[in-house]
Amino acid sequence: MKYEVRTLVKDTTVSDAARDTVFRASQWVVTVNGQTHTVKAPGELYVGRKPLRPVSVPEGAERMDVPDETKSMSKTHALVSVSADGQATLKDAQSTNGTYVQNARGELVRVPAENPYTVFEQSIAGQFGDVQFSLAASPDLSDDTADSQTKLPVVNLFDYKSPAPDDAPAQNMSVDDILDLRAGEPTSMFAMQKPKAEEPVTAETDVFKAQDAEKLTEKTHTETATTSLAPLTEDSGYMPVYEAGSVFDRLSRGEFERHEDIIEAGGHTSEEAKTTRDFNAQFDIAQIPELLPFLGLNPFLYDDMYAWLVAQNNEQINRALETNDGYTTWKASTK
């Protein structure tokens, strides 16, 4: 679509009556080049091209870094402000290629840096240089709205319980019966049973019990003497099988025995290097050689940081980058 570009003095497509009823919302969503960011009232959001080094913003404000291969956006291109009463305004931050808003006739109207654009509608569209954007009020559920909605009944977690059958008390279950139970499924087999009534003790009962115990002892000694005990291995034909991901499965693979020492250097740690999304922190960590391999594992680095790490041509850093999903995505986008 071909747009006619004009400089905005006053948007004549918006009536004076509409200007008196400015659309207000407690939060607005900015969408640029496939990325979104929510600005809550009161708040400020600076929008610009993703820089090589982090760009600072005033205290209390946020920043939205947008990948722009065309470089038509400035590093600090525009400012989206939402007042305490929910009114949104768009201001050009002295950008090189300008900020444009599309009016009702489909024309792109340039927003002068000295004349911020007040958003009267529920949503607007436009361009930062050659990059399209949209700004729309985000629906939020107030307390009144939430109260008016139909509330779902609280689920009774014990509705599934059924009386335990007399013929399958838990204490009589075999090992196979227990292993056949699927983890997490409700079962009446483990329901609490009433204790069995104790048998009356008589002299005759004691004699029978003594005889049974003697036979069991003889049988145990005989089996122990004739049976060779061998460790359970894959070659022995039997290995215990646990449900994948269960505590027993993880214990059998020694996961809980593994630990990794945390390295501290220059006021930062190896754990922070692997996980931080703060561009300023990433930049500081990049100056600490001991933490560079850990920084290579961080999937949230900005594009130029990936390029800089590759340029170091360090074997440890390269091995870390090869396992980094963020690096893999960046690498594919540069081809």
N, C-alpha and C positions, 0 to 999 in steps of 0.2 A: 504494500500500500504506500502510495506517495503522500507525504505530509507537506502541508504548507507551514513553514516556520515563521512565527512572528514573535516580537518581544511583548511580554505581558505588562500592560499598564493597569488595565482592569478587565477581567474576563467578562465580556458582555453576554456570554451565554448563560450566566447565572443571574437570576433576577434579584432585585433589591429585597423582595420578600423572602427569597431563599437565604439571602445573606443574614437576615434577622433570625433565621432558624438553623444555625450551624449544627451539623451533626456532631454529636459528642459520644465518646466511648471511653471506658476505663483502660482499654488497651487496643493498640493498633499493630497490624502485622505488615512489615516491609518485606517484599519479595524481589530479589534482584538476581538475575542469572541463575535461577534455580535454587537459590538459598533464601531462607526466611529468618526473620528476627522479630521478636515481639517487644514493643515499647509500652511499658505500663505507665499510667499517669500517677504522679508527674514524672517525666523522664525525657532524656535527650539521647539520640543515636546519631553518631557520625558515620557516614557511609563513604567508602573509598576503595580504590584498587588495592589489592593485597600487596604490601610493600616488601622490600628486601629486609628491612629492619622494622621493628615495631614502632608504631606512631602513637604518641601519647595523646590523651584527650583530657579535658577538664575533669576535676574530681566530681564523682557522681554520675558522669556521663558514660555511655557505652560506645563501642565501635563495632562496625560490621565490615570485615575485610572480604572483598569480592574478587575472585579470580577473573582477570580480564586480559585475554591474549592480545586483543586489539590495542590495548593501552589507551583507549579513548577516555577512560575515567581517570580522574586525578586521584592522588593518594588520599586526599581529604576532599571529597567532591561535594557532598551536601550534608545538611543537618535536618533531621526529623525531630520535631519537638512536640510533646504532648503536655498540655497544661494540667493543673490540678483538677480542673472541671471537665477534662476529657477532650478539649479542642486541639486538633492537630494542625501543625503548620510545617511547610517545606521551605527550606532556605538553601540557596546556592552558596557554597563556601569558596567563592572566587575561583571556581574550576576553570580549566582551560577550554573545554569543549561544551560547557553549559549544561544547565538543568532544564528539562522541558516537561510540560504537562499537556496532556491531550484534552481538548475541550469537547463539548457536545457535538460539534460539527466535524470532528475527526482531525482538527488542526493541532499541530504541535506548537505550543506557546512557550516561549523562553521566559524563565523566571529570573529577573535581574537580581544580582547579589544584594542590592540595597532594598529590595522590595519582597520580603518573604510571602509565600503563597499560603493563604488560609484554606484548609480543606473543608468545604461546605457539604460535600456529598459523603455517602457511606464508604465510597471507594473511588480512587483515581488511578490513572495509568500515565506513564510517560517514559522519558529516557534520561539516563545519565550519560551524556555523550552519545555513543551509539548503542549503549546497553539499556535494554528495556527494564522497567521496574513497575511495581504496583504498590499502592498503600491502601489498606482496607481496615475498617473497624472490625475487631474480633469480638464475636458474641461471647459474653460471659454470663454465667448463671448467678444471679443475685440470690440473697437468702430468701426473698419472697418467691422467686421463681422456683427455687429448689423445694420450698415448702408446698407449692402448688402441684408439684409432680406426684405421681402415684408412687408411694413408697412400697417397695417389695417387702414381703414378710421375711423375718429372720428365719433362716433355715435351722431346724432342730437337728443337730448332728447325730442324735441318738434315735432318730426315727427308724433307722434300718435295723435296730436291734431286735432280735427274735429270741424266744425262749430256747435255752440250750437243751438239745436232745439228751435224754437219759442214757442212750446207748453209746455216746461218744464224749465222755468226760475228758478234759484236757490232760489230766494226769495219765491217761491210758494211751495217749497218742504216740506213735512210733516216730523215729527220726525221719523216715520217708514221708509220713503224713505232714510233718512240719515243713519239710523242704518243698512239698507240693503247694503250699500256701503262697499266693502271690503277694508281694509286699504292698502294703497300703490298702488292701481290700478288707472291708469289714467282715468279720466272721464270728459266728456264735460259738465256734469251737473253743475260743479263749475266754468265753464268758465265765464269770465267777461261779464256781460250783459249791454246793453245800458240802461240808466235810462229811466223810463217811462215818457212820456210827461205829464206835470202837467195839470190837468183839469182846464178850465177857472172858476174862482170864480164868482158866481152870488148870488143874494139874495135868489133865490129858492134853490140853492145848500146848502147854510148855514142852511136853515130850515130843509132839509132832514137829514143833518149830525147831527144836534142837536137832532132830533127825534131818529135816530139810536143810538146815544150815550146814551140817556135816557133809551131806551129799554135794551141795554146791561148792564147798571148799575143795573136795576131792576132784570134782570136775574141772575147776579152775586151775589147779596145780597140774593136772594131766595135759590140758590144752596149752598151758604155758611152756611145758617141757617139750612138746612136740611141734610147736609152731615157732618158726623163725620170724623175728620182727625185722622188717626192712623199711627204710624211709620212703614216704610217698613221693614219687617222681613221675615225670611223663612216661618213662620207660616201664614203670611198674604196672601200667595199665589203668590206673585210677588217679585222678587229680580232682580235688574239690572244685566245684563250679559255683561261682557267686553271681548274683545279678549285677550286670554291668553298671558301674557307677556307684554301687552300694558301698557302705563303710567297709564291709568285709573284702570287697573286691579291691578297694583302694589300699587297704592294709596289706593284702597279699602281694600287691605290686610295690610296696614300700614307699608309697607317696608321702605318708606322714613322717617318714624319717628324713625326707629331703629338706634342706634349708639353704638359704642363700644369704651370704654375708652382705650387709649393706655398707657401701663405701661412702664416706663423707669427705668432701673437699670443697674449699672455697665457699662455705656456707650453704652448699647444696648436697643432696644425696643421690646415690645411684637409682633409688626408687623414684625420686622426683624426676630425674632425667628421663626415665622410661615412660612416665605417665602425664607430666604437666602439659596443660593446654595454653599456659600463659606464654605469649611470645617473648615478653621481656625476660622471663625466667629461662626460656630456651636460649635466648641470645647470650645471657650470662654464663650458662652451663657450657656453651660452645667454646668458651675461652678457658675451660678447665680440661686439660688433656686426659686426666684419669677418668673423666665421666663421658668422653666422646663415644666409646662403644655402647654405653647404656643409652645415650641420646639417639644412637642409630636404631634402637628398638622402639622408639616413640612413634606411634602411628598418627600423631596429631601435629607434626611439624609443618611449617609453612613451606611453600614450594622452593624458595631460594635457599632455605636451610638444607633441604635434601640435596640440592645441587652443590652446595658448599661441602657437605660431608663426602659426597662422591669424589669431589676434586682433591680431597686429602689423600686418596689412594692408599688408605691404611687397611691392612688385611683384617684386623679385628672389626673395624667399622664396616667394611664391606660385607663380612659375614653376618653382622647384626642387621644390616639393611636388607639382605636377601630374605630374612625371615619377617620383615616388617610389611604388613598389609598396606599401610599408608604409603610406603615407598613404592610398592608394586603398582598401586593405583596411579601415583604421580608419574612413574616411569612410563606406564602405558599411555598417559595423556600427552607425553612429550614426543611420542613417535609420529 
